């Protein structure tokens, strides 16, 4: 039994099954996980009094293997973990991964509290070879991390990751650098963007930035898109939260489509790439093609229940270190 199946069985145990057997496993495979995921969020939204919906999307593909994504009401995104021969199978598998993460996110160990912050800062200091005492200094990277964690006390790790995805994209896109050059303060940037959600305006703004870079340096946009597509495939196969990687791919695709309109198709014949082409590549090839490209998972990867609570809860600052450093460059 692989780790994915082990995690799935563990989650099903939480929601009511209490025996692990061949019969049990077959019963789990027959469960309507799409309906279960819908019911889970329907009940949760009645409590939160929100009306956001689950969003299912299939990636364009001429044939198997098929790819499906499901975006939760808060913005977290998950995809199918298994290689799927039908769209229906891919949709069900994406729903399984999303359901696992939705359920685990409700556990007390996923709630940001003072104890979690202390453990997380200690882990971050150890991983980044810095002093945990620097957490009291907001001018340091670990101090910024501490500040952001305290702003999310009482909320969950998925909620924290949803906020951090915005800052990751702002750093990747160069927006943080532009704000710093405009002499915006770190406090004002954090206060403003920690309350912002990714929307069409933000995506379009970032796409325009990349379109400008393509006009200055032809070919850069296509190369960046290929890297983003490989990152997305690898992240999905690892079963982690995908919002950062999927947003990058969609922003770059939007920019490239606009660049394509204003140029001859031949100019992009070598740069256009399709997700299903990346899907055919084995993991070792994906790793080797990404030479020089560091894969940086989000601070809240998709949890699997075989991990210890400490390993799951104490996420490393090194996973977001570039973003924290960029924020600390503000005066």
Buried (B, 14 or more C-beta within 10 A) or exposed (E): EEEBBBBBBBBBBBEEBEEBEEEBBEEBEEBEBBEBBBEBBEEBBEEEEEEEEBEBBBBEBEEBBBBBBBBBBBBBBBBBBBBBEEBEBBBBBBBBBBBBBBBBBEBEBBBBBEEBBBBBBEBBBBBBEBEBEBBEBBEBBBBBBBBBBEBBEEBBBBBBBBBBBBBBBBBBBBBBEEBBEEEBEBEEBBEEBBEEEBEEEBBBEBBBBBBEBBEEEBEBBBBBBBBBBBBBBBBBBBBBBBBBBBBBBBBBBBBBEBBBEEEEEEBBEEBBBEBBEBBEBEEEEBBEEBEEEEEBBBBBBBBBBEEEBEEBBBBBBBBBBBBBEBBBEBE
